[in-house]
Amino acid sequence: IPQLILSGVVVKFDKLNPAIGNTTTVPFVGDLMASRWAFETAMVTQFKDNKFEKEFYTEDKTMANSDYKKVYFIPELETRLQYCLVNLSSQDETIRSKVKQDLELISNEVHREAAEVGATDQDIAFANSLSLSKFDSATFQQAGDFFIQLKRVYMKRYNDADARKEDKIASMTSTSEKELEFERFKADYHNEVIAELVKNLSETHRTVEKDGKLIQKIYPIYKDPDPDHKIDFNAQFYMPSKHFLGYNIDTFIFNLGVIWSMSLVLGIALYFDLLRKIIDGIGNLSRPA
């Protein structure tokens, strides 16, 4: 039952009790389940590595990430920026704390986005004023202008990727015979249910806040790892790769490695009867001397 419930199949990890769940990544209790690693491997591999999706994965990835940024991510930053301006003069400590927190988050995300799109320090000079003591209407306007430019960058990325994908489809359907072949090709390999799962399209909260940054919840199958340290392999469910020791490792390879490691550890535990010895040891500790 735990292998089923905590595999990510029946209940989403972010819908578990907050005591054991996690809104951004797979919780520790989920990582202990071999079924979690097996199910994720099956879903990710069947979607990402099938012959049909392989043809368009690069373009779909660019389009998905660009769509998230221009439709959800940047508007969220703009909403928070507007909130900060409106409540800048508030004397309510709760509101002032929220304004300070939002300004820090916006500053963090501006620097991350500048690195992503190749913006210069001069382009984001306003970020130095994203603090409770320096923020004003001028900074608000400069930040707003930067977000407008960001949207244009992501719109261009989306349109360019969409054009490349359309060119591929056009070449694969240039005749009526090719068009029928293309439809058969898609029907043989594309699975709508799996696609909806790995894209997490049913998620109502497309972006959430954690540790001073915004976390993308939609399109995990197109996300790259964003580790906090060198051995941080923790990631959202259905991500195409895992980070470990400075490398991004394909989910299929990484997850199989975890499953084999679990099998090896449990095999050693059974061979040396470690589970019984541990239980007996706990029992001895509970008995009065």
N, C-alpha and C positions, 0 to 999 in steps of 0.2 A: 504493500500500500504506500509506504513512504517513497519508494522508487517511482511510483506512478504519480502521486500527488506533487512531489517535488522535482519532477522532470521538466516542468515548463509546458507539458502537454495539456493537462486538465486546468490548472490555475496559473495565470501569469505571475511571475516572480514579484512584480511590483504591486500585485493585488493580494499578496500574502499579509498576514498579521505584521504590523510594523516592527514587532520585536524580532522577527526572523527574516522579514522581507527587505527589499531594497528597491527604491524607485528609479535608480539609474543603471545599476549593473546586476549581474546574477549574485544573489547573496551566498554567503559561505555555506549555509545548509544545502543550497542547491548544488554547489561545487562538489559536495561529498557524495552526490548521487551519480552513479555510473550512467543511469538512464538519461540524465541531463546532457552529458557529453555525447552519448550515442544519438539521441534525438536531434540535437543541434547539428551534429555532423551530417545526418541523413538529410535534413531540410536544406541546409546551406549548400551541400554538394549537389543535390538534385536540382536546385534552382540555378546556382552560379555556374556549374560545370557541365550542364547539359548542352548538347550541340547547338540548340536554337539560341539560348541566352548568351552563349559564348560569342556569338556573332555581334551582339549589341551591348554587352555588359559595360564596356568602357564608356560608350556614349550615354547609356542609361544611368551610370554612376554620376557622371558630370551633371546630367540633367536633374537627377534626384537631389544632389547636394546643393545645386544652384537654386532649385525650387524651394528647398527648405530655407535657405538663407534669405531669399527675397520675399517669401510669403509669410514666414513665421518668425525667423530669427531677428531680422532687421526691424520689422514692425514692433516686436517685443522690446527692443532697445529704445525705439522711438517713444513707445508708451511710457517706459520708465523715465526717460529723459523729460518728457512732458510733466510727469508727476513731480519730478524733482524741482522743476521751475515753478510750478503752481504752489508747492508746499515749502519753498525755500525759506520763507520768513516765518513759518509756523513755530510756535513756542512749545507745542506738544512734544514731549520727549520721545514718545513712541513714533510719531511721524518723523521727527528729526533723525532718529535712529534708522528708519526705513530709507530716508533720503540719502543718508551717508552710505548705507549699504548698497543702494542702487547706483550711486555715483562710482563707488569702488568697482562694482560689477561692470558698469559701462566702460570704465577706464581699462579694466582687464581685457574685455572683449575687443575694444578698439585696437589695443596693441596686438592681440592675436590676429585680428582681421588685417591689420597693416602688414604683418608678416605673410599672411596668406595671399594678398593681392599685390604685394610689392610696393606698398606706399612708403614714402620717406618719413623721416622724423619731422620734417617741416609740414608734411601733410597732416600730421596728427599732433601738432604743437599744442592744440587746444586740450589734449588729454591731461596736460599738467595742471589744468584748472578744474578738472573733474573732482573736486573735493568740496566739503561743506563750507570752507572758508573762502574759496576762490570762485566757485561757480556763480555765473550771472547770465543775463540774457544774451550777451555776446558769445559766450562759450556755448550756450544752447544753440544759437544760430550756426556756429562753426561745426558743431557736432552734427546738426541736422543736415548741413551741406555735405558732410563726409558720408553720412548714411545714404544720401541720394546718389552719390558717386558709386558707393558700394553696390546699390541696387542695379545700377547701369552695368557694372562689371559682371555681376552674376546673370543679368539678363542676356548679356552678350555671350557668356559662356554657355548658357542654356540654348540660345538660338543657334550657336555654332555647332554644338553637339547634336541638336535636333536636325540640323541640315545634313550633317554627316550620316546620321541614322537614316534619314529619308533617302539619301543618295544610295545607300546600301540596299534598302528595300526596293527602290526603283530598279536597280540593276538586277535584283533577284526576281522581279515580277514584270520584266520588260515585255514579255509575251504572255498570251493566255495560258500556254502550257507551263511556263515558269510560274505563273500566278497560282495555278492549281497545285503545282509542286510545293510552292511556298506555304500554302494553306495546309497541305498534308504535313509538311516539315514542322510547322508550328503546332498542329494538333498532336503530333507524335511526342513532342518534347515539352511543350509549355503547359504548366498546371496552374490554373487560376487560384486554387485553394492554397497551394504552397506559396505562390507569389504574394498573396494577401498576408500570410503568416510572417514571412521573412521581411516584408516591407512594413509590417506593424500598422497597417492602414486603419485598423479599428481603434487605435489609441486616440483618445479625445484630447489629451494633453500632449501636444506635439513638441513642446519644449518645457523643461523644468529647471529650476535653479538648484545648484549644489556647490558648496565650497567656493562661493564667489564667482561662479561662471554658469552659463546656460548650457544645458545638456540636451542634445538632439534625441528625441524619442522615436521619430518616424524614420523610415528607410535605414534600419540598422545594417541590412545586407550590403549597403553601399558605403558604410562608414569605415574609415581607417582607425586603427588604435590610437588612443590619446593617453599614453601612460603617465603616471605620476613619478615613477622611478624605473630603474633599469630592469627589475624583475617583476614589474607590475603586469601580470597577464589577465587581470580582471577586466571584463568587457561586458557590453550589452549582449543579450541573447541574439543569436543569428548574425553576428558580425562575421565578415568573410575571413578575417585573420586575427591572430592573437599576438601580442607583444611579449617577448621574453629575451632577456639578456641583450637588449639593443636591436633585436631583429623582429620583423613582422613575419610570423609563421602562418601558413595557410591553415584554416580551421580544421580541415580534414586531417592533416598531418598532426597538428597539435593535439586535437581531441583524441585521436587514436593513441597517441603517446600517453595521454593521461589514463585512458582505459587500460592499456597494457601495464602501466605503472601500478594502478589499483589492483589489477589481477596478480601482479608479482608480490605486492605487499601482503595481500590477503592469502596468497599461497604460502608465503613464509610464515605468516601468523598461524595458519592451519597446521603446517608441518611441525612447528615447535609448540603447538597447543597454547599459543600465547593468550587467546581469548579466555580460555578456562582459567589460566593462571592469574590473569588480571581480575576476573570475577571472584576467584577464591581469595585473592589479596584484599579486595575491597571488603569481602565478607569478614575476613580476619580482623580488619581494622574496626569494623562495627561491633565486634564481640567484646564484652567487658573483660578486662584482664583477670 
